[in-house]
Amino acid sequence: MRMWNAMTLNKKQVRELIALAREALEKAYAPYSGYRVGAAVHTESDNAYLGSNIENASYGLTVCAERVAIWKAISEGDRGIETIVIVAEDDQMPRPCGACLQVMAEFGSNDKPLVIITASLDGSYEVHSLADYLPMPFQFRS
């Protein structure tokens, strides 16, 4: 977990989150696909949590880096995900899967749209909103 001084991210903080996601990528366990992914989640309480993908021989039990980072934040009692950065060991821009997008929708900030930053190894990055990727998330209605 890392602390941040500002409530809104500037370019320097975006670069720091990308660096943290790259750090998390190094801890990925991907012996089957060889596709390592790292993620960094920034919360409205100005904390950052890291996650890496963890594969399993039974592929259905594999978990994505995004969900690992989000679950770490939630398990520490930190709610309100504002930004998530995803870095893959690839020259192409990574994209979050549908399961991760739905988890992001569940735990995103109530005050702001969730921002998704994807970054490639060459240092380029894209900024999108959750709504760009998932315009109509599933919502529980009681």
Secondary structure as UniProt FT lines:
FT   STRAND          2..3
FT   HELIX           11..25
FT   TURN            26..27
FT   TURN            31..33
FT   STRAND          37..43
FT   TURN            44..45
FT   STRAND          47..52
FT   HELIX           59..61
FT   HELIX           65..75
FT   TURN            76..77
FT   STRAND          81..88
FT   HELIX           98..107
FT   STRAND          115..119
FT   TURN            121..122
FT   STRAND          125..129
FT   HELIX           130..133
//
